[in-house]
Amino acid sequence: MTQQFYVSPEQLMKDRADFARKGIARGRSVVVISCADGIALIAENPSPSLHKIGEIYDKIAFAAVGKYNEFESLRQAGVRYADVRGYSYDREDVTARGLASVYAQSLGAVFTAEQKPFEVELAVAEVGFTQEQDHLYRLTFDGSIADENGFVVMGGLADQISDVVSGAWEPELTLAGAMQLALRALATNKEVDELPATAVEAAVLYRASESNRGSRRAFRRLLPEDMTRLLTEES
Amino acid sequence: MQDPSAGPLATQATSSFTEHLQRSRPELLPFNQSLPAGTVPPSPHATTIVALTYAGGVLMAGDRRATMGNIIASRHIEKVFPADEYSVLGIAGTAGLAIDITRLFQVELEHYEKIEGTLLSLVGKANRLGAMIRGNLPMAMQGMAVVPLFAGFDHGSGVGRLFSYDVTGGRYEEQEHHSVGSGSVFARGALKKLWKPNLSEENAVAVAVEALYDAADDDSATGGPDPVRQLWPVVYTVNRSGNRRVPERDLAAVAGAIVEARAAAGREA
């Protein structure tokens, strides 16, 4: 009978983390920015149908980088969790905090127990009535969870993109301003100053959607023409 | 939340919220209960719903009364609900179950939209509702029937369409107009006389309110316009731009005009 080689837990976890980090760094980036009009979610994504950004519930959206099949299964599980919770309690009782901690548990369990960790990084955003009530959670492959202030940047070149965003981010930013900032940031290390509207997937969680848009559901996916309009608008 | 690492995740994946509940939380479904032997104690019932098509859309209206035997259980109940952005449903029958089925149906449509990233077709929605009513058949056999009326805007053909159901979940497409509930026979008579092709939205609202007035006139379980409490029927219109609840003040004016015209006519029946 063959004896298994001993690998220390530290080494095992480090190898897994390196593996996951490499997978994520290969992918394109996602930026989530809280602004005066709501929360803007922008992903560098040439595909018009395979989404990296999705609606979870009335005020809650999801953004991810990494392996599509892995984050898509997490997105669907999140929608199921939120819908069951909202149906059995009330729509008000579905919160980003609850969802983020369920995600953290799932990611943590996969990281320690499964053959291979998930190569994903997630952001869970919840828009509030005021900007102080906005919640941005960032979840990594090992189940760590961070409560971010103002914006989240994930994916390849996250540090460089994050530098650009943090240099220009301010709470008074309009939606157009946030979009313009995100497109400028995502163009880091490319030959262009700004990405074209067709190269990104964008969505927004509108603040106070009940009174402004007549719908409890705050999430709207932005079409390329909406983006073009926002990019030419004065910020 | 199901474990996302589970191997057979793909086989478990469903776009239907009802199927998901059936598998993971069957106790949350409004139907699917095994009832003990015995008779069901009296429970509130919702009554008349009318729906009609007009130029560019479809309209649904319901009165505000719920009855429990010969008692008025509620004067404020709402029986017409938006199902999603482009469809509405009205319910007659056991109020408690009907409201839960409505809630489940609303989540079902929204869940599909979020999982698939696209809206279900109008006939797809109508079929899902039929499946839920069929699921409720054991309850209906015990006297707790729920009979919905479903209407929506069909983007494929660009018209408003109307579907009725029986307790077995059978789905029937209706032309022009339809009504369900205990006052429906009287409402139907009124609709036959008042409905015309290509009604404007404004006239369609007036026709629906007048049909409900006629139902309330002859059916004790249907409530008429209530000027004392300022209660008017709940009316929703659905057209290409989505559904809209007709504001109270418009309904007050419409109901007021009908009462005035009838008083002026000075006839008994």
Boltz contact constraints between the chains, C-beta under 6 A:
constraints:
  - contact:
      token1: [A, 55]
      token2: [B, 114]
      max_distance: 6.0
  - contact:
      token1: [A, 73]
      token2: [B, 4]
      max_distance: 6.0
  - contact:
      token1: [A, 73]
      token2: [B, 9]
      max_distance: 6.0
  - contact:
      token1: [A, 74]
      token2: [B, 4]
      max_distance: 6.0
  - contact:
      token1: [A, 76]
      token2: [B, 115]
      max_distance: 6.0
  - contact:
      token1: [A, 77]
      token2: [B, 1]
      max_distance: 6.0
  - contact:
      token1: [A, 77]
      token2: [B, 2]
      max_distance: 6.0
  - contact:
      token1: [A, 77]
      token2: [B, 4]
      max_distance: 6.0
  - contact:
      token1: [A, 79]
      token2: [B, 114]
      max_distance: 6.0
  - contact:
      token1: [A, 79]
      token2: [B, 115]
      max_distance: 6.0
  - contact:
      token1: [A, 80]
      token2: [B, 20]
      max_distance: 6.0
  - contact:
      token1: [A, 81]
      token2: [B, 1]
      max_distance: 6.0
  - contact:
      token1: [A, 83]
      token2: [B, 17]
      max_distance: 6.0
  - contact:
      token1: [A, 83]
      token2: [B, 107]
      max_distance: 6.0
  - contact:
      token1: [A, 83]
      token2: [B, 111]
      max_distance: 6.0
  - contact:
      token1: [A, 87]
      token2: [B, 107]
      max_distance: 6.0
  - contact:
      token1: [A, 88]
      token2: [B, 28]
      max_distance: 6.0
  - contact:
      token1: [A, 102]
      token2: [B, 1]
      max_distance: 6.0
  - contact:
      token1: [A, 106]
      token2: [B, 4]
      max_distance: 6.0
  - contact:
      token1: [A, 110]
      token2: [B, 5]
      max_distance: 6.0
  - contact:
      token1: [A, 114]
      token2: [B, 5]
      max_distance: 6.0
